[in-house]
Amino acid sequence: MATSLKKLLIGTSVAVGISAIATLPAKAAAFDFDNSESNYATYTHQDGNLWIQGNETAAISALTDGNLQTNVELNYNSENNDASVGFTVTAGKYTAKVSSVTTEEFNAFSGEWLKGLFNAYQPLQTVWNNLTAPFQTLALDTFKKVVGFGDPNIAEFSLDKTGAMSMKTLGFFDLKPKVQTLLSDRITSPLAKANAGLDALNKQINNILNSNTYKTLSAANYNSLSSSQQLLLNNFKTQLSDLNATKIALTTSIATLTEAQKQVDSFNNALNQIQNLQISEITKVELNGNAQYVYGFNAQASNFTAKDDGQSYSGVFSWSQAGKPVGVPEPSTILGLIAVGGLFGATYHNRNKKA
């Protein structure tokens, strides 16, 4: 009976010890923005105080409040993406660093990014193979501008003691209108202006050629003209020479833009086959020094838009990475608990003998 009771007490003490370890409250992850860094801002979605710049308390609150209407924009001030901006998060033995992506970094993995884009949107893959190299460069630059890869808006980020991470970023639920507008600004509008400019040039040339003064002077023997008439005729010829040189250059540009417009039309046709063009901003996430670029092509509707432009933040992009499960206690820990249980059992046994 005493032996059975001793075993029971030892088992109970070990179970209680392990249970205590398993139920210890998890410490919240610690967030830190570099004190010397102010190139970030917190979007509050509150009129009158829409953006709070360089305030760590406000930024951490936005990242952890569970409210998608607040977010932190990294690289808030800079138009150049030559330096990364970010924050670190620590939980247990894990440290995550979250930062914006530089131009150099994006250029290094743009091929991988394009592959992901094409996998998500087959019509773009199909049309891409038929585009000229210059237009491919233009299209890629257009995506970079509309996505804004260097200044991600992070609504939530979490890290736990297993190394598990999750993040939500904000973007557009459908980027098609922005892409098509930018392509129009770069090709369609310049082509229309060039054609209008050519019409104006032709009118100027015709006005000179059809003027009675020019006809009279150009038909006469040059040497028979007075010096003032020769000067006037020379001015006409100089104007015509300049206008014709401009016309040649403009005609060449129109030919180039016309070919580019054909590719814009093909590209827009591919875009129109996509219901919603969803492309997240790009964020660099490092866990204990191991870096990866996080982006996605699938958004959920946020059901709100930014108050400053009425368009941004309509889409929410979610990402997560599993951690490593917390293992059972080390053998030395278990042996220590057994020793404590044995000591308790021995003490009880001695007391029982004395009784």
Residue, then its C-alpha position, 0 to 999 in steps of 0.5 A: m500500500a505504501t509503495s503504491l501510494k509513493k508511486l501515485l505521489i511521484g506520478t502526481s508531482v511529475a504531472v503537476g510539474i509538467s502541467a505547470i510548465a505547459t500552462l505558463p502564460a506566453k509573454a507578448a512579443a516585443f516590438d521595436f522601431d529603431n529610435s533613429e528611424s522616423n521614416y514610417a507613419t501610422y494611418t489612424h483612419q481618424d479625421g483630423n489626425l489621419w497620419i502620425q509620423g515616427n511615433e513608435t507607440a502609435a505604430i505598435s498599437a496599429l500593428t497589434d490592435g486587430n483593427l484593419q483600418t489602422n496600419v503602418e506605412l514603411n518608407y513613408n517619406s522617401e520617393n527613392n527605395d534605396a534604403s530599407v525601413g522596418f521594425t523588429v519583433t522578438a518572442g522567446k528565442y525568435t526575432a523577426k525583422v520586417s522591412s520595406v524592399t529596396t530597388e536593388e532587392f526587387n531587381a534581384f528577385s523580379g523574375e521570381w515575382l513575375k513568375g508568381l504573377f503569371n501563375a496567378y493570372q494566365p492571360l498576362q503570361t500569354v500576352w507577355n510572350n508576345l510583347t517587345a522587350p521595351f514594352q515588357t520593361l514598361a509594363l514591369d515598371t508600371f506594375k512597380k509604380v501601381v503596387g508601390f513595392g517600396d512602401p508597404n502598408i502593414a495592418e497586422f503582424s504577429l510572432d509567437k514563441t514557436g516562431a509562427m508569424s502572420m501578417k496582413t497588408l493593405g492594398f487594392f482589391d482591383l488594380k486594373p483601373k490603375v494599371q490601365t490609367l498609367l499605361s494610358d498616361r504613358i502611351t495613349s495620351p502621348l500618342a494623342k498629343a503627338n498626333a495633335g502636334l503633327d496636325a498643328l505642324n502641318k497647318q503651320i507649314n501649309n499656312i506658309l506655303n499657301s501664303n501669297t507673300y511666300k508664293t510671290l517671293s519664292a517664284a521670283n528670281y532671288n537676285s531680283l529681290s530687294s534685301s528686305q524681300q530676301l530676308l523675308l524669304n530666308n526667314f520663311k525658308t528657315q521656318l519651313s526647314d525647322l518645321n519639317a525637321t520637327k515633323i520628321a522627328l514627330t512622325t518617327s515618335i508617332a510611329t513608335l507610339t502607334e506600335a506601342q499602342k497596339q501592345v497596350d491594346s493587347f495588354n488591356n485585352a488580357l487585363n480585361q479577362i481578369q475579374n480582379l487584378q490583385i497584387s500585394e505590396i512586397t515586404k521583406v521578412e527575416l526570422n533569425g536572419n533567414a530572409q524571404y520576400v512576402y507578397g501575394f496575388n489574392a485579396q479579401a475585400s476590406n469593406f473600407t477605403a483610405k480617407d485621403d484618396g478614397q481608393s487605397y486599402s480596399g484589399v487585404f492580403s494575408w500571409s502566415q508561416a507556421g512555427k515549430p511546436v514546443g517540444v516536451p521538456e528536456p530529460s533533465t527537467i523530467l528527472g528533476l521533477i521525478a527527484v522532487g516527487g521522490l523526495f516528497g514521497a520519501t518524506y511522506h513515507n518517513r512520516n508514516k513510519k514515525a506515526 
